[in-house]
Amino acid sequence: MLEGVYVANLTPFRDDPDRTLDLDAYRRHVAWLAEHGVTGVVPFGTNGEGPSVSAGEKCQVLQALVRDDLGLEIVPAVTQGNLPDTLALLERLNDLPLGGVLVLPPYYYRPADADGLRPWFEAVLEASRHPVLAYHIPMFAVHVPTELVCSMPFWGVKNSSGDLSYSARVRAAGKGVLLGTEEDLVGQLPDAEGAISVLANIVPEHLVGIYERVRAGDVEGARALEAQVQQLRALAGGSFAPGLLKQLTEARNGIPMGTVRPPLTPVPATFDARSALHDLAVAPA
């Protein structure tokens, strides 16, 4: 059963000509997250720059995390964009002890309807030995119809649409939901198994605290923590800002989070992440 707070963790790249993936920084950051009580990590999603990372790099990172054995559930995002590469990566992931796989549908051919997506997901579900979550993020990929999720053997979805009715239909069919946005977590968490949060890279203890307080019925305490998270969300500028998020994460944990890969652009050097955290009453490293 997948439940709790999962981190949509960022991918550190060195500021060299090839933007080399910094495996040491990656592992150190995940270890820091583990120390702060999160349930697991979801590598290579949207803010993890998954489409910018090769399958070989992904497997190298995942194998290192498995060896580190930090007590976290690992649920990698599969964002290959075509069926052959998706199936090939799933085959490589089958031998790893993962909590599940988060599979993004093809994101180029928009719109795609249920008749086209069904055979695509049938092949995915047949290929994976792990529980499969559909990655519903219509702002970047195609809409995943609820009739597909409800009628096929998915574990459930990561719902990054912010649509509460979508989550409700999925859960009514006995499937699970992990929330993909921090918007109104206190209101949404009672109707979900947990969350996959990018802001948990920066304030993991806040997200864990919100989840635990909601589960305990302490709405007032959860709202107090959520107020800080919403301030941080506003500072981060919305749902997609990996460069800015890396700066804030580095200011918080003291681990070099590096830069982004093109075509994304780095944050201007004038941004002072430590001061920004101080203004939000979040203690920097």
C-alpha positions as CSV (number, residue, x, y, z in Angstrom):
1,M,0.0,0.0,0.0
2,L,1.4,3.3,-1.1
3,E,0.6,6.0,1.5
4,G,2.3,9.0,3.2
5,V,4.6,11.7,1.9
6,Y,6.7,11.1,-1.1
7,V,9.2,13.6,-2.5
8,A,9.3,14.5,-6.2
9,N,13.0,14.8,-5.7
10,L,15.2,17.1,-7.8
11,T,18.1,16.0,-10.0
12,P,21.4,17.8,-9.3
13,F,23.5,18.5,-12.5
14,R,27.1,19.8,-12.4
15,D,27.7,23.2,-14.0
16,D,30.0,21.7,-16.6
17,P,29.6,21.6,-20.4
18,D,27.8,18.3,-20.4
19,R,25.6,19.1,-17.3
20,T,26.8,15.8,-15.8
21,L,24.4,14.2,-13.3
22,D,25.9,14.6,-9.8
23,L,25.3,11.1,-8.3
24,D,27.0,12.0,-5.0
25,A,24.8,15.1,-4.4
26,Y,21.8,13.1,-5.5
27,R,22.4,10.4,-2.9
28,R,23.2,12.9,-0.1
29,H,20.0,14.8,-0.8
30,V,17.9,11.6,-0.6
31,A,19.7,10.6,2.6
32,W,18.8,14.1,4.0
33,L,15.2,13.5,3.0
34,A,15.2,10.1,4.7
35,E,16.4,11.8,8.0
36,H,13.3,14.0,7.9
37,G,10.8,11.3,7.9
38,V,9.4,11.1,4.4
39,T,7.9,7.8,3.2
40,G,9.7,7.7,-0.1
41,V,11.0,9.4,-3.2
42,V,9.8,9.7,-6.7
43,P,12.9,10.3,-8.9
44,F,12.8,11.7,-12.4
45,G,9.3,13.3,-12.5
46,T,8.5,16.7,-13.9
47,N,10.6,18.9,-11.6
48,G,13.1,16.1,-11.4
49,E,13.7,16.8,-15.1
50,G,12.9,13.2,-16.0
51,P,12.6,13.8,-19.8
52,S,16.1,15.3,-19.7
53,V,17.7,12.2,-18.1
54,S,18.8,9.2,-20.0
55,A,17.6,5.7,-19.2
56,G,21.1,4.7,-18.3
57,E,21.5,7.6,-15.9
58,K,18.2,6.7,-14.3
59,C,19.2,3.1,-13.7
60,Q,22.6,4.2,-12.3
61,V,20.9,6.4,-9.8
62,L,18.2,3.9,-8.8
63,Q,20.7,1.1,-8.3
64,A,22.7,3.5,-6.0
65,L,19.6,4.3,-4.0
66,V,18.8,0.6,-3.6
67,R,22.3,-0.1,-2.4
68,D,22.1,2.8,0.1
69,D,19.1,1.1,1.7
70,L,17.7,4.2,3.5
71,G,14.4,2.7,4.4
72,L,12.5,4.7,1.7
73,E,10.1,3.5,-0.9
74,I,11.4,4.3,-4.3
75,V,8.8,5.0,-7.0
76,P,10.6,6.2,-10.1
77,A,8.8,8.1,-12.8
78,V,9.0,6.7,-16.3
79,T,8.7,9.6,-18.8
80,Q,10.2,8.1,-22.0
81,G,7.5,9.4,-24.3
82,N,7.2,6.4,-26.5
83,L,6.2,2.8,-26.0
84,P,9.4,0.9,-26.9
85,D,11.6,3.0,-24.7
86,T,9.0,2.8,-21.9
87,L,8.9,-1.0,-22.0
88,A,12.6,-1.3,-22.2
89,L,13.1,0.9,-19.1
90,L,10.3,-1.0,-17.2
91,E,12.2,-4.3,-18.0
92,R,15.3,-2.9,-16.4
93,L,13.3,-1.7,-13.4
94,N,11.6,-5.1,-12.8
95,D,14.6,-6.5,-11.0
96,L,14.9,-3.6,-8.5
97,P,13.0,-3.6,-5.2
98,L,10.7,-0.7,-5.9
99,G,7.5,0.5,-4.3
100,G,5.9,1.0,-7.7
101,V,6.4,2.9,-11.0
102,L,4.8,6.2,-12.0
103,V,4.2,6.0,-15.8
104,L,3.7,9.2,-17.9
105,P,1.5,8.6,-21.0
106,P,2.8,9.8,-24.4
107,Y,3.0,13.6,-24.2
108,Y,3.5,14.7,-27.8
109,Y,0.3,13.5,-29.5
110,R,-2.4,15.7,-27.9
111,P,-5.2,15.2,-27.5
112,A,-5.1,11.4,-27.1
113,D,-8.3,9.5,-26.4
114,A,-9.1,6.4,-24.4
115,D,-9.1,4.1,-27.4
116,G,-5.5,5.1,-28.2
117,L,-4.3,5.1,-24.6
118,R,-5.8,1.7,-23.6
119,P,-3.4,-0.5,-25.7
120,W,-0.5,1.7,-24.7
121,F,-1.3,1.2,-21.0
122,E,-2.1,-2.5,-21.5
123,A,1.4,-3.1,-22.7
124,V,2.8,-1.1,-19.7
125,L,0.8,-3.0,-17.2
126,E,1.7,-6.3,-18.7
127,A,5.4,-5.4,-18.7
128,S,5.8,-4.1,-15.1
129,R,6.2,-6.4,-12.1
130,H,5.6,-3.4,-9.9
131,P,2.4,-1.6,-9.1
132,V,1.7,1.0,-11.8
133,L,0.5,4.5,-11.1
134,A,-0.8,6.6,-14.0
135,Y,0.8,10.0,-14.1
136,H,-2.1,12.4,-14.6
137,I,-0.5,15.8,-15.3
138,P,-2.6,17.3,-18.1
139,M,-0.7,20.6,-18.1
140,F,2.4,18.8,-19.6
141,A,1.1,15.4,-20.9
142,V,-2.2,14.0,-22.1
143,H,-5.3,13.7,-19.9
144,V,-5.5,10.1,-18.5
145,P,-9.3,9.3,-18.6
146,T,-10.7,8.0,-15.3
147,E,-12.5,5.2,-17.1
148,L,-9.1,3.8,-18.1
149,V,-7.7,4.0,-14.5
150,C,-10.9,2.6,-13.0
151,S,-11.2,-0.3,-15.5
152,M,-7.6,-1.4,-15.7
153,P,-5.2,-3.0,-13.1
154,F,-3.5,0.2,-12.0
155,W,-2.7,0.8,-8.3
156,G,-4.1,4.3,-9.0
157,V,-2.8,7.7,-10.0
158,K,-0.6,10.6,-9.2
159,N,-3.2,13.4,-9.7
160,S,-1.4,16.6,-10.6
161,S,-4.4,18.3,-12.1
162,G,-5.8,19.8,-8.9
163,D,-9.2,18.4,-9.9
164,L,-10.9,16.9,-6.7
165,S,-13.6,15.2,-8.8
166,Y,-10.9,13.3,-10.7
167,S,-9.5,11.9,-7.4
168,A,-13.0,11.1,-6.2
169,R,-13.9,9.0,-9.3
170,V,-10.6,7.1,-9.0
171,R,-11.1,6.3,-5.3
172,A,-14.7,5.3,-5.8
173,A,-13.4,2.5,-8.1
174,G,-11.2,1.2,-5.3
175,K,-7.9,2.7,-6.7
176,G,-5.4,4.9,-4.8
177,V,-4.6,8.6,-5.3
178,L,-1.3,10.4,-4.5
179,L,-1.8,14.1,-4.8
180,G,0.7,15.9,-7.1
181,T,0.1,19.5,-6.0
182,E,0.4,21.2,-2.6
183,E,-2.7,23.3,-3.2
184,D,-5.1,22.8,-0.3
185,L,-3.4,19.6,1.0
186,V,-5.4,19.8,4.3
187,G,-8.6,19.7,2.3
188,Q,-7.5,17.1,-0.2
189,L,-5.5,14.6,2.0
190,P,-8.6,13.1,3.7
191,D,-9.6,11.8,0.3
192,A,-6.2,10.5,-0.8
193,E,-3.6,8.0,0.3
194,G,-0.9,10.7,0.4
195,A,1.1,13.2,-1.6
196,I,4.0,13.4,-4.0
197,S,5.4,16.8,-3.2
198,V,8.1,18.8,-4.9
199,L,8.2,21.3,-2.0
200,A,9.2,18.4,0.3
201,N,12.7,18.8,-1.2
202,I,12.9,22.0,0.8
203,V,10.7,21.5,3.9
204,P,10.1,17.7,4.2
205,E,9.2,18.0,7.9
206,H,6.4,20.5,7.0
207,L,4.8,18.1,4.5
208,V,5.2,15.1,6.9
209,G,3.7,17.2,9.7
210,I,0.7,18.2,7.6
211,Y,0.0,14.6,6.6
212,E,0.3,13.3,10.2
213,R,-1.9,16.1,11.6
214,V,-4.6,15.5,9.0
215,R,-4.5,11.8,9.8
216,A,-4.8,12.6,13.5
217,G,-7.7,15.0,12.9
218,D,-5.7,18.1,14.0
219,V,-6.9,20.4,11.2
220,E,-5.8,23.6,12.9
221,G,-2.3,22.3,13.4
222,A,-2.2,21.1,9.8
223,R,-3.4,24.5,8.5
224,A,-0.7,26.4,10.4
225,L,2.0,24.3,8.7
226,E,0.2,24.6,5.3
227,A,0.3,28.4,5.6
228,Q,4.1,28.3,5.5
229,V,4.1,25.8,2.6
230,Q,1.8,28.1,0.6
231,Q,4.2,31.0,1.1
232,L,7.0,28.8,-0.2
233,R,4.8,27.7,-3.1
234,A,4.2,31.3,-4.0
235,L,7.9,32.0,-3.8
236,A,8.7,29.1,-6.1
237,G,6.4,30.6,-8.7
238,G,3.9,27.7,-9.2
239,S,4.3,24.1,-10.2
240,F,7.4,24.0,-12.5
241,A,10.6,25.8,-11.4
242,P,13.4,23.2,-11.0
243,G,16.2,25.8,-11.1
244,L,14.7,27.9,-8.3
245,L,13.7,24.8,-6.3
246,K,17.3,23.6,-6.4
247,Q,18.6,26.9,-5.1
248,L,16.1,26.8,-2.2
249,T,16.9,23.2,-1.5
250,E,20.6,23.8,-1.4
251,A,20.1,26.8,0.9
252,R,18.1,24.5,3.2
253,N,20.3,21.3,3.3
254,G,23.7,22.6,2.4
255,I,24.1,20.1,-0.4
256,P,25.2,21.4,-3.9
257,M,22.1,20.9,-6.1
258,G,23.8,22.3,-9.2
259,T,22.1,23.6,-12.3
260,V,19.5,22.5,-14.8
261,R,19.9,20.9,-18.3
262,P,19.0,22.8,-21.4
263,P,16.6,23.9,-22.6
264,L,15.8,25.0,-19.0
265,T,17.7,28.0,-17.9
266,P,19.4,28.6,-14.5
267,V,18.1,31.0,-11.9
268,P,19.8,34.4,-12.1
269,A,22.7,34.9,-9.8
270,T,20.9,37.8,-8.1
271,F,18.4,35.4,-6.4
272,D,19.3,35.0,-2.7
273,A,17.8,31.7,-1.6
274,R,19.1,31.9,2.0
275,S,17.4,35.3,2.5
276,A,14.2,34.0,0.9
277,L,14.1,31.1,3.4
278,H,14.9,33.4,6.3
279,D,11.9,35.7,5.3
280,L,9.7,32.6,5.4
281,A,11.0,31.6,8.9
282,V,12.6,28.5,7.4
283,A,16.0,27.8,8.9
284,P,18.7,27.5,6.2
285,A,21.7,25.2,6.5
